[in-house]
């Protein structure tokens, strides 16, 4: 095989964790890296610590970098450019920027934020990227990269405002997928926990309710919430959608006519 690079893992919204002491050295993977916590929230100019662990059986050298962070329309995490709308990558400083980590060892990494003057109030996102130095194994260059999401909240008035944009249906693997468009017109990330988004389908006396899985919606972005329907309703139905971002706060409702 010609020279190639194999990316063993990229974890952005969360990191699959395994304690360094778990199992014998014989059962440990040759290359592994974990970090806790997987999500850091900083209010204004602040500081937090990450615990980086090498649960593998080989020593590694870790490079630490910064990147932007985004979610696609269906909520899947993406690495984004360091400069962009509502990114906090340039606000972060990280120490150390590089360090060795023996097999089974851990160490702390300090993440600091400095919010610039006149920063727009609300949430700004970034990624701390931890990447092992490439190692050649059987002609393949192997490395591992994980990401820790950092959200920096700039001081100022918090605005929460959600809107429902539209509803469509598509078929996939014998099921009908309802895709509800939701816009976050506020300045903070909205966490739509499981069951906070639901749709009631009505046709005559028949009614059924669908609940969506959890997802985040970043400020000033739009996304799609998916709900799976495997029932027997067909033809035109009335679909009543509601989103309740937080308990105790008024929800957003909208009624659609939809052909299943």
C-alpha positions as CSV (number, residue, x, y, z in Angstrom):
1,X,0.0,0.0,0.0
2,X,1.3,3.5,-0.9
3,X,1.7,6.1,1.8
4,X,-1.7,6.9,3.3
5,X,-3.1,8.5,6.4
6,X,-5.7,6.6,8.4
7,X,-7.8,8.8,10.7
8,X,-8.8,6.3,13.5
9,X,-11.3,8.5,15.3
10,X,-12.9,12.0,15.1
11,X,-15.2,12.8,17.9
12,X,-16.7,16.3,18.0
13,X,-19.9,16.5,20.0
14,X,-18.8,13.9,22.4
15,X,-15.8,11.6,23.1
16,X,-16.1,7.9,23.7
17,X,-14.4,7.5,27.1
18,X,-12.5,4.5,28.5
19,X,-10.7,4.7,31.8
20,X,-7.0,4.3,31.5
21,X,-6.9,1.6,34.1
22,X,-9.7,-0.5,32.5
23,X,-8.5,-4.0,31.3
24,X,-5.1,-5.4,31.0
25,X,-2.4,-4.0,28.7
26,X,-3.1,-7.0,26.3
27,X,-6.7,-5.8,25.8
28,X,-5.8,-2.2,25.3
29,X,-5.8,-0.8,21.7
30,X,-2.4,0.1,20.3
31,X,-3.5,3.7,19.8
32,X,-6.1,5.5,21.8
33,X,-6.9,9.0,23.3
34,X,-9.7,10.3,25.4
35,X,-10.5,13.7,26.9
36,X,-12.9,14.8,29.7
37,X,-15.1,16.7,29.7
38,X,-16.3,16.4,26.1
39,X,-18.0,19.8,26.3
40,X,-16.8,23.0,28.1
41,X,-18.8,26.1,28.8
42,X,-17.1,29.3,29.7
43,X,-18.9,32.5,30.7
44,X,-17.0,35.5,29.4
45,X,-13.2,35.5,29.9
46,X,-12.6,32.3,31.9
47,X,-10.6,29.1,32.2
48,X,-11.2,25.4,32.3
49,X,-9.1,22.2,32.5
50,X,-9.3,19.1,30.2
51,X,-8.1,15.7,31.4
52,X,-6.4,14.0,28.5
53,X,-5.7,10.2,28.9
54,X,-3.8,7.7,26.8
55,X,-5.6,4.4,27.4
56,X,-3.7,2.7,24.6
57,X,-0.6,0.5,25.0
58,X,1.7,2.8,23.0
59,X,3.2,6.2,24.0
60,X,1.9,9.2,21.9
61,X,2.8,12.8,21.3
62,X,-0.3,15.0,21.2
63,X,-0.6,18.3,19.3
64,X,-3.3,20.7,20.5
65,X,-5.0,23.1,18.1
66,X,-8.1,25.2,17.7
67,X,-10.8,25.2,15.1
68,X,-14.3,26.5,14.4
69,X,-17.3,24.3,15.1
70,X,-20.6,23.9,13.3
71,X,-23.6,21.6,12.9
72,X,-25.1,20.6,9.6
73,X,-28.8,20.9,9.0
74,X,-29.4,17.5,10.7
75,X,-27.3,18.3,13.7
76,X,-24.1,16.4,12.8
77,X,-20.9,18.1,14.0
78,X,-18.4,19.5,11.6
79,X,-14.9,21.1,11.9
80,X,-15.2,24.7,10.5
81,X,-12.7,27.4,9.7
82,X,-11.2,29.3,12.6
83,X,-12.6,32.5,11.4
84,X,-16.3,32.9,10.8
85,X,-19.6,34.0,12.1
86,X,-19.9,33.4,15.9
87,X,-16.7,31.4,16.2
88,X,-14.7,31.6,19.4
89,X,-11.6,29.9,18.1
90,X,-9.5,33.1,18.0
91,X,-10.5,33.8,21.6
92,X,-8.9,30.7,23.0
93,X,-5.4,30.0,24.3
94,X,-4.4,26.5,25.2
95,X,-1.5,25.3,27.3
96,X,0.5,23.2,26.6
97,X,0.3,23.2,22.8
98,X,2.2,19.8,22.6
99,X,3.1,17.1,25.0
100,X,4.1,13.4,25.3
101,X,1.8,11.0,26.9
102,X,3.0,7.5,28.0
103,X,0.7,4.5,27.8
104,X,-1.9,4.7,30.6
105,X,-0.9,8.2,31.6
106,X,-3.0,11.4,31.9
107,X,-2.3,15.1,32.1
108,X,-4.2,18.3,32.3
109,X,-4.6,20.9,29.5
110,X,-5.7,24.4,30.3
111,X,-8.2,26.2,28.0
112,X,-8.6,30.0,28.5
113,X,-10.9,32.4,26.8
114,X,-10.5,36.1,26.3
115,X,-13.6,37.8,25.0
116,X,-12.8,40.9,22.9
117,X,-14.5,44.2,23.4
118,X,-17.7,44.7,21.5
119,X,-18.2,41.0,21.0
120,X,-21.8,40.2,20.1
121,X,-23.6,38.9,23.2
122,X,-24.5,35.2,23.4
123,X,-22.9,31.9,22.6
124,X,-19.8,31.5,20.4
125,X,-18.4,28.0,19.6
126,X,-15.0,26.5,19.0
127,X,-13.2,23.1,19.0
128,X,-10.1,22.1,20.9
129,X,-8.5,19.5,18.6
130,X,-6.2,16.9,20.1
131,X,-4.2,15.0,17.5
132,X,-1.6,12.3,17.9
133,X,1.6,12.6,15.8
134,X,1.5,10.3,12.8
135,X,3.1,6.8,13.3
136,X,4.0,4.4,10.5
137,X,2.6,0.9,10.9
138,X,2.9,-1.6,8.1
139,X,3.3,1.1,5.5
140,X,0.3,3.1,6.8
141,X,0.6,6.4,8.6
142,X,-1.8,6.2,11.5
143,X,-3.0,9.1,13.8
144,X,-5.9,9.8,16.0
145,X,-7.9,13.1,16.5
146,X,-10.6,13.9,18.9
147,X,-12.4,17.2,19.5
148,X,-13.7,19.0,22.6
149,X,-16.5,21.5,22.0
150,X,-16.0,24.8,23.8
151,X,-18.8,27.3,24.1
152,X,-18.0,30.9,25.3
153,X,-20.9,33.1,26.3
154,X,-20.1,36.7,25.7
155,X,-21.8,39.1,28.2
156,X,-24.9,40.9,27.3
157,X,-28.6,40.4,26.8
158,X,-29.6,36.7,26.2
159,X,-32.2,36.3,23.4
160,X,-34.1,33.1,23.0
161,X,-36.3,32.9,19.9
162,X,-37.3,29.8,17.9
163,X,-39.4,29.6,14.8
164,X,-40.9,26.7,12.8
165,X,-40.2,27.0,9.1
166,X,-41.8,24.0,7.3
167,X,-42.6,20.3,7.3
168,X,-42.0,17.7,4.6
169,X,-42.0,13.9,4.4
170,X,-39.6,11.5,2.8
171,X,-39.5,7.7,2.6
172,X,-36.5,5.7,3.8
173,X,-36.2,2.0,4.5
174,X,-39.9,1.4,4.8
175,X,-40.6,4.3,7.1
176,X,-41.8,7.8,6.5
177,X,-39.4,10.5,7.9
178,X,-41.0,13.8,8.9
179,X,-38.5,16.6,8.6
180,X,-39.5,19.7,10.6
181,X,-37.5,22.9,9.9
182,X,-36.6,24.9,13.0
183,X,-34.8,28.3,13.1
184,X,-32.9,29.6,16.1
185,X,-33.2,33.3,15.8
186,X,-31.7,33.9,19.3
187,X,-28.1,34.4,20.3
188,X,-27.6,31.3,22.5
189,X,-27.5,27.6,21.6
190,X,-30.8,25.8,22.1
191,X,-30.7,22.2,23.4
192,X,-33.8,20.5,22.2
193,X,-33.9,17.5,24.6
194,X,-35.6,14.3,23.7
195,X,-39.4,14.8,23.7
196,X,-39.2,18.6,23.5
197,X,-40.1,18.5,19.8
198,X,-43.3,16.6,18.9
199,X,-45.8,16.3,16.1
200,X,-49.4,15.2,16.4
201,X,-50.9,13.6,13.2
202,X,-54.6,13.8,12.8
203,X,-56.9,12.3,10.1
204,X,-60.6,12.1,11.1
205,X,-60.8,10.4,14.5
206,X,-57.3,8.8,14.1
207,X,-54.5,10.5,16.0
208,X,-50.9,9.7,16.8
209,X,-48.1,11.6,18.4
210,X,-44.4,11.5,17.4
211,X,-41.5,12.7,19.5
212,X,-38.0,13.7,18.2
213,X,-34.6,12.7,19.5
214,X,-32.4,15.4,21.1
215,X,-30.3,17.8,19.1
216,X,-28.7,21.2,19.5
217,X,-29.4,24.3,17.4
218,X,-26.7,27.0,17.3
219,X,-27.5,30.7,17.3
220,X,-28.7,32.3,14.1
221,X,-28.9,28.9,12.3
222,X,-31.6,26.7,10.9
223,X,-31.8,22.9,11.1
224,X,-34.0,19.9,10.5
225,X,-35.5,17.8,13.3
226,X,-36.4,14.3,12.1
227,X,-39.3,12.2,13.4
228,X,-39.9,8.6,12.2
229,X,-43.5,7.5,11.4
230,X,-44.3,3.8,10.8
231,X,-48.0,3.9,11.3
232,X,-50.9,3.3,9.0
233,X,-52.1,6.8,8.3
234,X,-52.1,7.7,4.6
235,X,-53.2,10.6,2.5
236,X,-53.7,14.1,3.7
237,X,-53.4,14.7,7.4
238,X,-53.2,17.6,9.8
239,X,-49.8,17.9,11.5
240,X,-49.6,20.0,14.6
241,X,-45.9,20.7,15.5
242,X,-44.7,22.1,18.8
243,X,-41.2,22.9,20.2
244,X,-40.6,23.5,23.9
245,X,-36.9,24.4,24.3
246,X,-37.0,24.7,28.1
247,X,-39.5,23.7,30.8
248,X,-41.7,26.6,32.0
249,X,-41.2,28.6,28.9
250,X,-43.9,29.0,26.2
251,X,-43.5,26.7,23.2
252,X,-43.7,27.4,19.5
253,X,-46.6,25.8,17.6
254,X,-47.6,25.6,14.0
255,X,-50.1,23.6,12.0
256,X,-49.4,22.0,8.6
257,X,-51.3,20.0,6.0
258,X,-49.2,17.1,5.0
259,X,-49.6,14.2,2.6
260,X,-48.3,10.9,4.0
